[in-house]
Amino acid sequence: MTIDRAHFDDIELLLREALTLVSEETSGRDRDDVTDYLDHGEYGVAYELLTFVLDKQQIDRPPSLRAAGQKMGMSD
């Protein structure tokens, strides 16, 4: 089985972009937690946490977050 590293790189880039776009609207702790998951390649967990935080604070999800979710088969 071959791993498509470019696919995962795209997902990580989209998630980091989304986090940057909402960084001023989220707490430092939430940003640090999402970043930690991204740094360890836990993209699904990072996606779930970021969407939870944004939904809880009633912040619109950035398009890059939706795109990352679609690439992982996790979007709504």
C-alpha positions in Angstrom: 0.0 0.0 0.0 1.3 3.4 -1.0 0.6 6.5 1.1 -0.1 9.6 -0.9 1.9 12.2 1.1 0.7 15.0 -1.1 -2.9 14.3 -0.1 -2.1 14.6 3.6 0.0 17.7 2.9 -3.0 19.4 1.2 -5.2 18.5 4.2 -2.7 19.9 6.7 -2.3 23.1 4.6 -6.1 23.6 4.5 -6.4 23.1 8.2 -3.6 25.4 9.1 -5.1 28.1 6.8 -8.5 27.7 8.5 -6.9 28.0 11.9 -5.1 31.2 10.8 -8.3 32.7 9.5 -10.1 32.2 12.8 -7.2 32.8 15.1 -8.4 36.1 16.5 -11.8 34.7 17.3 -10.6 31.6 19.2 -8.7 31.2 22.5 -5.0 30.6 22.6 -5.6 27.3 24.3 -7.9 26.1 21.5 -5.4 27.3 18.9 -2.5 25.5 20.7 -4.5 22.3 21.0 -5.4 22.3 17.3 -1.8 23.1 16.3 -0.5 20.3 18.5 -2.8 17.8 16.7 -1.7 19.1 13.4 2.0 18.9 14.4 1.5 15.2 15.2 -0.4 14.4 12.0 -3.8 13.9 13.7 -5.7 15.8 11.1 -9.1 14.2 11.8 -8.9 15.1 15.5 -7.7 18.6 14.6 -10.7 19.0 12.2 -13.2 17.8 14.8 -11.8 20.0 17.6 -11.7 23.1 15.3 -15.3 22.6 14.0 -16.5 22.0 17.6 -14.9 25.2 18.8 -16.3 27.2 15.9 -19.7 25.8 16.2 -19.8 26.4 20.0 -18.8 30.0 19.5 -21.2 30.3 16.5 -18.3 31.3 14.2 -18.7 30.5 10.5 -16.4 27.7 9.2 -13.9 29.0 6.7 -14.0 27.5 3.2 -10.6 25.9 3.8 -12.0 24.0 6.8 -14.9 22.7 4.7 -12.4 21.7 1.9 -10.3 19.8 4.4 -13.3 18.0 5.7 -14.4 17.0 2.2 -10.9 15.6 1.5 -11.1 13.5 4.6 -14.7 12.5 4.0 -15.8 14.3 7.2 -17.7 17.3 6.0 -21.4 17.9 6.8 
